[in-house]
């Protein structure tokens, strides 16, 4: 307790707060709402952006990412040859490893299930600084396919699958139809970033996979630990030097130069959260604005309350009360309210964290680490204490700068408060309106952006389409022929099922995250002489995939089942691809190669042109171009997505699809059974959730601004009650009195909106990366925001103004 606050004064403060229940409740609820919103959002920001990765010396962990900006590929991961080359050549790396996500099938016949599993190199856990709790890691010999049947379990999988058997080392588990031996168990709680892997297997390969011509088969992530005292810049310089050395004798040197190939070294944490960081900072900024608006509202409320106590404080000062005592009492009371609001805010924040989980925060990078713990509670309470002190400063200034004689004299006449106090309250009201305008316009911009995004055609018709993922295990389907045979049997079974209008298969489902892009060569065009090399989306497909997805045929024909068995190698291209290479001409009959250099033996003839589709997200704007190959082209994929169009609710076909697959292979599960529209909705989570939350914050800010304006004018009417009575007794009309206070409210509103427009422009520029089809300033959004603000604030202004016009002169003079 503050030394200047005796226990008797403490009890008096509590009695006063209890007596003024309306005031106390308003302060506590405002604080709880604003602090709770900040706590909930900060819990996400803290887990994703603030906290260090849960590994020893996490600031030394980095990742190296290949990029081909000239070909339209800013990020392409790394390759297996990159791992082996950099492991030897980059001395800035104390340890180098590689990681690749994936899944595997476990479980018995008739009840198979797919679980997440990761493939890693032997140094992976040492690079992270995580020792195994039991057993050993992989060896170099186990990095070849023939000796790779080894696995390291997570603690959770060891407990669930092996019942925490202490003798688990040496035991086997059937994975993808093959026995795999357990050689290690990880410590409790270990998780690599956002991976949900239940176990780890070697990132096995063959000698051919490690050759230099595979350097740009980027399908994995490189993770390295910087040597002690070595900076990120040094590692970047060494990788640049290695690239320059290798490109000199690279078989694709001219293509790489055209694609402006480079490798970027990033801090692992920063790289992991790079895409979600702007979104989270935007949300944190939004709730901080809400806290500012709430704080301004409370300052005005506290100033109004302090103005009502000026006579009491003046009398106490006249009787000898010191400035320190009065300041301490004000600070203690304000901090007490702030801590009370902070405690309520913690409750709301904990609820908010759970509500945010329903919006998909657990799917964010590092989102699994979002928790409401003691650390967050202490930070929040510390912030509440600081907020209470800040709120008390203007109240202390006002209480100590009221001159005794003037206060007692004006109070005895029942006059108005000083102009300085009025200007202070009016200034806070203007700030509140401006901040609310910024938040409301920002929410409008995000909402308009989302509306435009939702209205964007993905290039296909997602309604009434069901999808399901299938991965064929290596043991049963090691070669192209058995894989293709299974696919053809599956399509034959699905086509005759009731409710199925069309059935197809694809290796790269739009919005599904499994995107493959690579440079393509065109017959008759020299890639080295081209203006720039371009990477295109590539995907094998079969059956009626395009019909099932509703992708229109623009020229030629679709691929057919027979194309998998004909000698002539054919393919489809999309409209963007055709326009890029043959503008104004037909693409039919043209030949392309999926290799960077045109190969006559591996050439494909274009037999059809289809509409272009959005592959990654609806916000795609670059015309990347796409190619569809038959399932048996160069390599039949072991993983693909089933796409079914139906006349009924898509999910109604899910049991049938599972039943058909199990009939063909009792050990094969179907995963990710969901409508195509769900894939699109999930791809928009990072845009939909901020727009929704910003709308909620803006609505609360608008309410606070209205309440704040009402409070200031209502107090002004009460303070000037005698003046109003005198004026009306001398002949002033009610309309004149009403107009006076409406005019005051309009001036405050106009000033606030003027400042708010400037703030909205700045906010729009800051949000540009989050907006789609919307500039940093949108006149329509500003106009609508202004109309909403004017309507709500003038309504709040009208109520006290109307009350002022109804003041009775006789009652006003009698009250005085």
Secondary structure as GFF3:
##gff-version 3
##sequence-region A 1 816
A	DSSP	alpha_helix	7	19	.	.	.	ID=ss1
A	DSSP	alpha_helix	21	45	.	.	.	ID=ss2
A	DSSP	pi_helix	46	50	.	.	.	ID=ss3
A	DSSP	three_ten_helix	58	60	.	.	.	ID=ss4
A	DSSP	beta_strand	61	68	.	.	.	ID=ss5
A	DSSP	three_ten_helix	69	71	.	.	.	ID=ss6
A	DSSP	alpha_helix	80	89	.	.	.	ID=ss7
A	DSSP	beta_strand	93	100	.	.	.	ID=ss8
A	DSSP	beta_strand	103	106	.	.	.	ID=ss9
A	DSSP	beta_strand	113	120	.	.	.	ID=ss10
A	DSSP	alpha_helix	124	128	.	.	.	ID=ss11
A	DSSP	beta_strand	134	135	.	.	.	ID=ss12
A	DSSP	three_ten_helix	141	143	.	.	.	ID=ss13
A	DSSP	three_ten_helix	145	147	.	.	.	ID=ss14
A	DSSP	beta_strand	150	153	.	.	.	ID=ss15
A	DSSP	alpha_helix	155	162	.	.	.	ID=ss16
A	DSSP	beta_strand	172	175	.	.	.	ID=ss17
A	DSSP	beta_strand	178	185	.	.	.	ID=ss18
A	DSSP	beta_strand	199	202	.	.	.	ID=ss19
A	DSSP	three_ten_helix	208	210	.	.	.	ID=ss20
A	DSSP	three_ten_helix	212	214	.	.	.	ID=ss21
A	DSSP	beta_strand	221	226	.	.	.	ID=ss22
A	DSSP	alpha_helix	232	247	.	.	.	ID=ss23
A	DSSP	alpha_helix	253	258	.	.	.	ID=ss24
A	DSSP	beta_strand	261	267	.	.	.	ID=ss25
A	DSSP	alpha_helix	268	272	.	.	.	ID=ss26
A	DSSP	alpha_helix	274	308	.	.	.	ID=ss27
A	DSSP	alpha_helix	310	318	.	.	.	ID=ss28
A	DSSP	alpha_helix	323	358	.	.	.	ID=ss29
A	DSSP	three_ten_helix	361	363	.	.	.	ID=ss30
A	DSSP	three_ten_helix	367	369	.	.	.	ID=ss31
A	DSSP	alpha_helix	374	400	.	.	.	ID=ss32
A	DSSP	alpha_helix	404	413	.	.	.	ID=ss33
A	DSSP	alpha_helix	419	454	.	.	.	ID=ss34
A	DSSP	beta_strand	465	471	.	.	.	ID=ss35
A	DSSP	alpha_helix	480	495	.	.	.	ID=ss36
A	DSSP	beta_strand	500	506	.	.	.	ID=ss37
A	DSSP	beta_strand	517	519	.	.	.	ID=ss38
A	DSSP	beta_strand	521	522	.	.	.	ID=ss39
A	DSSP	beta_strand	535	543	.	.	.	ID=ss40
A	DSSP	alpha_helix	545	549	.	.	.	ID=ss41
A	DSSP	beta_strand	553	556	.	.	.	ID=ss42
A	DSSP	three_ten_helix	561	564	.	.	.	ID=ss43
A	DSSP	beta_strand	570	574	.	.	.	ID=ss44
A	DSSP	alpha_helix	575	581	.	.	.	ID=ss45
A	DSSP	beta_strand	591	593	.	.	.	ID=ss46
A	DSSP	three_ten_helix	600	602	.	.	.	ID=ss47
A	DSSP	beta_strand	603	610	.	.	.	ID=ss48
A	DSSP	beta_strand	626	630	.	.	.	ID=ss49
A	DSSP	beta_strand	639	646	.	.	.	ID=ss50
A	DSSP	three_ten_helix	650	653	.	.	.	ID=ss51
A	DSSP	alpha_helix	654	664	.	.	.	ID=ss52
A	DSSP	beta_strand	671	675	.	.	.	ID=ss53
A	DSSP	alpha_helix	676	683	.	.	.	ID=ss54
A	DSSP	alpha_helix	685	719	.	.	.	ID=ss55
A	DSSP	alpha_helix	721	729	.	.	.	ID=ss56
A	DSSP	alpha_helix	734	766	.	.	.	ID=ss57
A	DSSP	three_ten_helix	768	770	.	.	.	ID=ss58
A	DSSP	alpha_helix	779	805	.	.	.	ID=ss59
A	DSSP	alpha_helix	809	815	.	.	.	ID=ss60
###
